[in-house]
Amino acid sequence: MISYQPFYQTLKEKNLTEYYLIFKQGFSSNTLYRMKHGGTITTKTLDTLCFILDCDVDAIISYERDSG
């Protein structure tokens, strides 16, 4: 399962908020909603986040093996 926990940690480390992404960078609030609820995002969205946050992919997502 893909986890977006690294994304929220990266935001915290860079002192950025979802408000900043939405209103200053024009990022989609619907995409943030999907991420918050474990939904899917495109590789284009992942690329955009990496550009905005100036980070690598592993600062946005991680893979967690399902225990079942």
C-alpha positions in Angstrom: 0.0 0.0 0.0 1.3 3.5 -0.8 1.5 5.8 2.1 1.7 9.6 1.9 3.0 10.0 5.5 6.4 11.2 4.1 4.6 14.0 2.3 3.2 15.4 5.6 6.5 15.0 7.3 8.2 16.9 4.4 5.6 19.7 4.7 6.3 20.0 8.4 10.1 20.0 8.0 9.8 22.8 5.3 7.3 24.8 7.4 4.7 24.6 4.6 1.0 24.1 4.8 -1.7 22.7 2.5 -3.0 26.2 2.4 0.3 27.3 0.8 0.1 24.5 -1.8 -3.5 25.3 -2.7 -3.5 29.1 -2.7 0.1 30.0 -3.4 1.1 27.2 -5.8 -2.3 26.4 -7.4 -2.3 22.8 -6.2 -5.6 21.0 -6.3 -7.4 20.7 -3.0 -9.1 17.5 -4.4 -5.7 15.9 -4.9 -4.8 16.7 -1.3 -8.1 15.2 -0.2 -7.4 12.0 -2.1 -3.9 11.8 -0.6 -5.2 12.4 2.9 -7.7 9.5 2.5 -5.2 7.1 0.9 -6.4 7.6 -2.7 -4.3 7.5 -5.9 -2.4 10.3 -7.5 -0.7 10.4 -10.9 3.0 10.4 -11.6 2.5 13.9 -13.0 1.1 15.1 -9.6 4.0 13.4 -7.9 6.4 15.2 -10.2 4.7 18.5 -9.5 5.0 18.0 -5.7 8.6 17.1 -6.0 9.2 20.3 -8.0 7.3 22.5 -5.6 8.8 21.0 -2.5 12.3 20.6 -4.0 12.5 17.0 -2.9 12.8 13.4 -4.1 9.9 11.0 -4.6 10.7 9.2 -1.3 9.9 12.5 0.5 6.3 12.2 -0.8 5.4 8.5 -0.8 6.5 5.3 0.7 5.5 1.7 0.2 4.1 -0.3 3.1 3.5 -4.0 2.7 0.0 -5.1 3.5 -0.1 -7.4 6.5 -2.9 -9.6 5.1 
